[in-house]
Amino acid sequence: MAMGKNKTGIMAAITAAAGSTADAAETRERAQRTLPKGTIGSVRAGLGGIQEIDPGLILPWGPKDRLEVELTAVNSGNLQPGIQDLADSIASAGQQIPVLLRPSKDRDGYFEVIYGRRRILACKHLDLPVKALIRTLDDTDALKAKGLENASRTELSYYERARFAHAILEQGFSRSETIEALAISKNTLSQLERIVRLVPMNVGDAIGAAPEAGRPKWTALATLFDTHQLTEQAALKFLAKSGTELSSDNRLDALIAAQSRRGPQDRISREQQPIPGVSIRSGKSSLQLSIARKGSTEKFADWLDLHLEGLIKESFERFQSESPKG
C-alpha cells in the first residue's frame, strides 16, 4: 500500500534523474568532459537507460539520509533493519524502481550511489545485479537528485529528515543548497536544525527513526534538553533500561512520558536573561517574566504591555498545534 501511495512521486524523481533523449546526449558530452576518455565510468554513463550493475562495484556517497542503513557487506543472517522485507519483495516481484549512480572519479569501473542504498543492500543479499540509472553529476546536482527522491518518500521520518539536513550542512553545502535539495522553507530548516542541535546524537541513535513521530514529539524532547530537565546521560540510561523490545516510536514516547511524570521537586529552578533588562524565572510552581521599565528596555516594556495579550494567545495556539496528540 505504501509503495502504491508513493509510486507517482518516486516515478517523478526517476523521470527527473533519467531525463529526455536530449538530456542523454548532454549526459554523454558531460561524461566526456568530467572523466578521462576511455574510462569505464564515462562509457557506462554515456549509454543511458537502465543498466544492471554488480552491487560490489557500488560505493557510498554523500550525506546520509536514513538511520541504521549503511552500504556495507550483508549476509542472510545479518540484514540491517527494514532490508529483509524489501529483499523478499524484490525476490518475488523483481526490482521495480532503479537506483541512481554516478561514476566514481577515484576508482575506475566503480560507481557512487546517489540514492537507493536499501535496494542495493537487498540486491546484494539476494546476489542479484542492481538495476540502475548512471549519470555524471557534480556534488550539487547529485544532492538535488537525492533530495528530490527523498521528497517523494513519505516514509522518511521527521528525525531522519533532520539528520539528513544536518549531514548536508556538515559536508559543506550552503543553507540555500540544503533548502533547495530538501524542498523546504528557511523556517523548516531552522526547526530541523534545532532538533539536531538540542537532542544529542547518541540519544537520537538510541531512539531510532521513530517513523510515526512528527515535529511535535521531537520538539517536546528537544525542549526537555533545552530547559535542562533532561540530560544526555539520563536519557541514555533510561533508553538502555527500556530494552530493544520497544519500537523506536515507543522508546521516544516512553522517554517523554517518563520526564513528564517527574514531580515538581525534581524540576530545576532557573533564571534566564535573553537580553539585558529582561529576565525569565522558571520555578517549581510558576513561570515569571520581568522587564525593567527604565533604560534601554523602557520602550520595549511599554510596547510589550500593549501586545502581550495577543502574543500569549498566539503562543498558546502554537503550543496546542505542536503538542503530541493523545
N, C-alpha and C positions, 0 to 999 in steps of 0.2 A: 504493500500500500504506500509506504514512504517513497519507494522508487517511482511509483506512478505519479505521486504528487510533485516530485522534483524533476520529472523527466523533461518537461518543457524548458525549465531553467538550465538544466545540465546540457541539453542539446544546444541551447543558445550559446553556452560557453564553448562547446566543441566547435560550433559553426564559426564563432569569432576567432578561435585559435586556428581552425583549418583554413579559413579564408576562401576566396574565389579562385578561379583559374588564373586570373591576372595576378592575384596575390602569390600563387605558386611560382609564377615566373619571377616575381620580385624576390621571393624567398631564395630561388636558385642564385640570383645575382648577389643577394646579401651573403649567401653561403660562400660564394667565391671571394667576396671582399673580406669576410670575417675570418675565414680559415684558410690555411695554405692549400694550394691546389693539390689534388690527389689524395687528401685525407679521406678516410672512410666516413667521417662525420659529415663533411660537406657533400659527399656523394649521396649519402642516405637522406640528408636534409633536402637535397635538390630533387629527389624522386617524387615527393608529395604523396598524399594519400595515407591510408592506414597501413602500417607495416608491423611485422612480428619481430620482436626483439628479445634476445636472451636476457632474462632478469639479472644474470650475473654480470652483464655489461652496463647496468644502470647504477649510477652513483647519486647520493643525496645532494640536494642543493637548497639554498635559501632559507628564509625564516620558517620555523616550524609552526604549523597551524593546528596540529592535533596533539593532545597529550597521549602518552603511552603508545605512540606509533613511531617506531624507528625503522629505518631502512637497513636492517641487519639480517644475518642469516637466521632462518627459521627451520624448524623440523616438525614432524607430525605431533610430537608430544609437547611442544613448547610454543604454540602460536600466541601472538600478542592479542590483547583483548579486542573482541569485535571482528577479528580476521577470519575465524572459523566459519561463521555464518556466511560471510562473503565468499569464502573458498567453496562452501557447499553449493552456493548459488551458481558460481562460475562452473563448477563441476557438472551441474545438471543442465544449465542453460547456456553456458559459454560466457565469455566476457563481452558484455553488451556495450560498454562505454570505454573508448580508448583513453589511455593516459596521454599526457603531453610531455615530451622530452626535448632537450636541446643537445647538440653535440658538445662533448667536453673539449675545452680548449687545452687542457693539460694532458689528457690521455687519449690518444688517437684510437678510434674504434669504440670508445665508451660514450655514454650519454648521461646527462643530469636530469633528474626528474623535476619538472615544474609543478605538476600536480598528479595525484594518483598513487600515492605511497601504499595505501591499503590494497588496491588492486594488484600492485606489483608484488606485495608480500603474499597475497593469496595465490597468484600465478606461480610464484617461486615455490610455495608449499606444494602445489599440485604438479610441479615440474612441467609447466606449460610456458610457451613463449608469451610475452606481453604484447597485446595489440596497442600500438602507439602512433601518435602523430609526432613527427620530428620537425622542429622549426629552429632556425638560427635566430635567437632572441638575445638582446643585451639584458642586463640585470633589470632595468626599468621596465622593459616590455614583458619580461618574464614575470615580474612581480604583478603587473597589471593582469596578465592572464591567470595567474594563481588567484588573485583577488576576485576576478570575475567568476571563476569556477566555485570559489568559496561562497560568493553571494548567492549562488543557485542552490546551495546545500543548507536547507533549514535545520538539518541535524547537527550542524556545528554549534556547540553550546556557547552561551554568553561568555563563560570564563575562557573557553578556548579562543574566542574572538579577541578577548582582552590580552591573552598571552601572545596571540598571533600579531596583534598590533605592536605589542612591546618588542617582539622579536624583529619585526620590520625596522623599527626605530633603532634598535640595538645594532643592526647591521649597517647603519649609516644612511638609511633613506630619510628624506625630509618628512616633516609633518604633512605637507601638501601631497607628497607622493603616497604616503600612508593613507590619507583620506581618500585619494583617488582610487587606490588599489582596493580598499575595503568598501568603497561606495557609501561612505558615512559622512556625517557633518563634523564640524570642528567640536561642537558640544559633545557629540557621541564619543569622539576620540578622547576628549578630556575625561569623560566618565570611565572609559575603559582604562585609561592611564591611572586613574585614581584607584581602581580596584587592584591593579598590579603593584602600585606604589605602597598601598596600605596593607594588603594581605601578603604576608611573607610567602616567597616561592615554595618553601618547604611545606608550608601549610596547604597551599593550593595543590601541590603534588599529592599530598596525603589525602586530600578530599577527592580529587579527580575532576573529571569534566563536568559532572552534575548536569546531564543533558536536559533535565526538566526545569532547572532553576534559571530564572531570568535575572534581570538587573536588580530588582528589589531585594532579593535574598543576599546577593553578593554585596550590595550596598550596605545592607544591615551588618554583614560580617565585617566589612571594611570599617564601618563606623565603630564597631566594638574595639578594633585595634587602634583607631584614631583617637578614641577617647580613653585609651589605656584601661579599658575594662577587661581586655583580654591580651595576653602576651603570646608570643610565638611558642615559648616553652610549654605554657599551659595548654595551648591548643594542640600541640603535637602529642602531649601526654594523654589528653582526652581522646584523640583520634586513635592512638595506639591501643588504648583500653577498649575502644568500641569494636575493634577487630575488623577483619576483612569480610565478615558475613553480611555487613550492611552495604547497601548500594551506595554509589557516590552521592546521589541526591539525599539519601537518608543520613549519610555522615554529615553533610552540610546542615541539614535540618536539626540534627541532634546537637551539633556544636552550638548553633544559635540558640536553640531552646535551653540548653544547659546553662548558658550565660544569662538568659532571661530569667531563669529560676533563682538566681542568686539574690539573697536578701539585701536590704538597704545597708546592713552593717558591712557587707562585702564591697560596696561601691566606693570609689575613690573620690574624695572631695578635692576639687582643684579649681584654680583660678587662671583665666587666660586674659591677655591683653592684646587683641588683634591689631589695635592701633593705639597710639598714646592718648590717654584720657578716657579710654573705653575699657571696661573690664567685664568679664563674664564669669560668674561664680557658679560652679556646679556642685551642689551638696547632696546629702542623703535624701532630703525631702523637698528640695526646690532648685530652680534654676533662675539666677538673678542677673539682670543686665544693668550696668551702671555707667552713665555718661556725665562727665563733668560739664556744668553749664558755665564754663569760663575758658579763656584762652582759645586755642585752636579748634576745640570741639564745641564751642558755644553755639555757633550757627548750625552745626550738624545736629546737635541735641534738639534745637528748635525745629529743624526740618523733620527729624525722626518723630518728634512729638505729633506732628501733623499727619504723618504717613504710617505710623506704627500699626494702627489697627488693620489697615489694608495689607501690610506686609505679613502680619501674623496670619491673616486669613489665607493669603496666597501660600504661605509656608505650610499651613495645616492641610490645604488641598493637595499640595505636593507630597506631604507625608502620607496622606491616605492613598494616593496613587502608587507610591513606591513601597508601601508596607506589604509584606508577604500575605497572600490570601490564606485564610484559614489558620 
